[in-house]
Amino acid sequence: MTHARRHRRISRLKDLLLTVCFLFLLVLIAARLSGQPEETVFSGPFYVIDGDTLAVGPQRLRLSGIDAPEIKQTCLDERNQPWPCGEAARSALSRLMAGQAPECRGDARDRYRRLLVSCVSDGQTVNGRMVASGLALATGAITFRREQSSAETAHRGLWRGTFEHPRVFRDRAGLIDPAQEGEGFWQSIRDLLSLAWL
């Protein structure tokens, strides 16, 4: 194959890839503009189950875009000493939800019918504050990445020592939650659909 033919072939592949990406973006925008399911809003009282799960009466809510340590999970601090990071995450979420006018809202459910929610308390996003405190990890490609980077740089929460990713802990402990495991991909899609990155 001559150099010119190889160059034309690579050029066509690039054009095809750009076209596919452009069409995918159009599909995402169309899906976003085609309407949203009705949002459900909760104003409490909230019961905190763990660092990323709440209950309102019989209804289970899971904070979207984050993954907190499991309740029985321990992490290592800066001196390599174990500390109960799962309990610390639940306590942090309890404090945040005890703020003024807590409210959670969402319009999607996971495979276990838990509503995926974003919560606000004291006028601030609870999901983002959990990540900023270092007691939860961002699951999407875009949302809460700035908060996670800040926590990591400042060695807050989990980042002050070493820890096992909650997903790895669940896998090792036989607590796999397929809905949570797949959320990273879907959260990234929701990030794109939100158009907040544009």
C-alpha positions in Angstrom: 0.0 0.0 0.0 1.4 3.4 -1.0 1.9 6.2 1.5 -0.8 8.3 -0.3 -3.4 5.4 -0.1 -2.6 4.8 3.6 -3.0 8.5 4.3 -6.4 8.6 2.5 -7.6 5.6 4.5 -6.6 7.1 7.8 -8.3 10.4 6.8 -11.5 8.5 6.0 -11.4 6.7 9.3 -11.0 10.0 11.1 -13.9 11.5 9.2 -16.0 8.5 10.1 -15.1 8.7 13.8 -15.9 12.4 13.9 -19.3 11.8 12.2 -20.2 9.1 14.7 -19.2 11.3 17.6 -21.3 14.2 16.1 -24.3 11.9 15.6 -24.0 10.6 19.2 -23.9 14.1 20.5 -27.0 15.0 18.5 -28.8 11.9 20.0 -27.8 13.0 23.5 -29.1 16.5 23.0 -32.3 15.3 21.4 -32.9 12.9 24.4 -32.3 15.8 26.8 -34.7 18.1 25.0 -37.4 15.4 24.5 -38.6 15.8 28.1 -37.8 14.4 31.5 -39.8 12.1 33.7 -41.6 14.0 36.5 -39.2 14.7 39.4 -40.0 13.4 42.9 -39.2 15.7 45.8 -38.7 14.7 49.4 -38.4 17.1 52.3 -37.8 14.6 55.1 -37.6 13.6 57.8 -34.7 11.6 56.5 -33.1 8.5 58.1 -29.4 8.0 57.1 -28.6 4.4 56.3 -25.0 4.9 55.2 -22.8 7.5 53.5 -24.8 7.5 50.2 -28.3 6.0 51.2 -31.3 7.6 52.9 -34.8 6.5 53.8 -38.0 8.5 53.9 -40.6 6.3 55.4 -40.5 3.1 53.3 -38.8 4.8 50.4 -35.1 4.3 49.8 -33.1 7.1 48.2 -29.5 6.8 46.9 -27.4 9.9 46.4 -26.5 10.0 42.7 -23.0 10.6 41.4 -21.2 9.4 44.5 -20.1 6.2 46.2 -19.3 6.2 49.9 -17.6 3.5 52.0 -19.8 0.6 53.2 -21.0 0.9 56.8 -18.6 -1.9 58.0 -15.7 -0.7 55.9 -12.4 0.5 57.6 -9.7 2.5 56.0 -6.1 3.4 57.0 -5.1 6.9 58.2 -1.9 8.8 57.6 -0.2 6.7 60.4 -1.4 3.4 58.8 -3.9 2.9 61.6 -7.4 1.6 60.8 -10.4 3.9 61.3 -14.1 3.3 60.6 -14.5 5.2 57.4 -17.9 3.7 56.7 -19.3 4.9 60.0 -17.6 8.3 59.5 -19.3 8.7 56.1 -22.7 7.9 57.6 -22.1 10.4 60.4 -21.0 13.1 57.9 -24.2 12.5 55.9 -26.3 12.7 59.1 -24.8 16.1 59.9 -25.4 17.4 56.4 -29.0 16.2 56.4 -29.6 17.8 59.8 -29.0 21.2 58.2 -31.7 23.7 57.4 -34.5 22.8 54.9 -33.0 19.5 53.6 -34.6 18.4 50.3 -33.9 15.6 47.9 -35.1 15.3 44.4 -34.7 12.8 41.6 -36.4 11.4 38.5 -34.6 8.1 37.9 -34.5 4.8 39.8 -31.9 2.0 40.0 -32.8 -1.6 39.3 -33.7 -2.0 43.0 -36.3 0.8 42.6 -34.3 3.2 44.8 -34.7 6.8 43.7 -31.4 8.3 42.6 -31.4 11.8 44.2 -29.6 15.0 44.5 -30.0 16.6 47.9 -29.6 20.1 49.2 -29.2 21.3 52.8 -28.3 24.7 54.0 -28.5 25.8 50.4 -25.6 23.5 49.4 -25.5 20.3 47.4 -25.1 17.4 49.9 -23.8 15.0 47.2 -20.9 17.4 46.3 -20.2 18.2 50.0 -19.8 14.5 50.7 -17.2 14.2 48.0 -15.5 17.5 49.0 -15.2 16.1 52.6 -13.3 13.1 51.2 -15.9 10.7 52.6 -17.4 9.8 49.2 -16.0 9.3 45.7 -17.3 10.7 42.5 -18.8 8.0 40.2 -19.3 10.0 37.0 -16.8 11.3 34.5 -17.6 15.0 35.1 -19.9 15.5 38.2 -18.1 16.2 41.5 -14.6 15.6 40.0 -13.5 19.1 41.1 -14.7 18.3 44.7 -12.8 15.0 44.6 -9.6 16.6 43.4 -9.8 19.2 46.2 -10.3 16.5 48.8 -7.5 14.5 47.5 -5.1 17.5 47.3 -6.0 18.5 50.9 -5.8 14.9 52.2 -9.4 15.0 53.6 -11.3 12.0 54.7 -10.4 8.8 52.8 -7.5 10.7 51.1 -5.6 11.2 54.4 -4.3 7.6 54.2 -5.1 4.6 52.1 -8.5 3.0 51.4 -10.1 0.3 49.3 -12.6 1.6 46.7 -16.1 0.9 48.0 -16.8 -1.1 44.8 -13.7 -3.3 45.5 -14.7 -3.7 49.1 -18.2 -4.8 48.1 -16.8 -7.3 45.6 -14.4 -8.8 48.1 -17.1 -9.0 50.8 -19.7 -10.5 48.5 -21.8 -7.4 48.7 -21.9 -6.6 45.0 -24.6 -4.2 44.0 -24.9 -4.3 40.2 -27.0 -1.1 40.2 -24.2 0.8 41.9 -21.5 -0.9 39.9 -23.1 0.2 36.6 -23.8 3.7 37.8 -20.5 5.2 36.9 -21.3 4.7 33.2 -24.8 5.9 33.5 -23.8 8.9 35.6 -21.3 9.8 32.9 -24.2 9.7 30.4 -26.4 11.8 32.7 -23.5 14.3 33.0 -23.4 14.6 29.2 -27.2 14.9 29.0 -27.2 17.7 31.6 -25.3 19.8 29.2 -23.7 21.4 32.2 -20.3 20.8 30.7 -21.0 22.9 27.6 
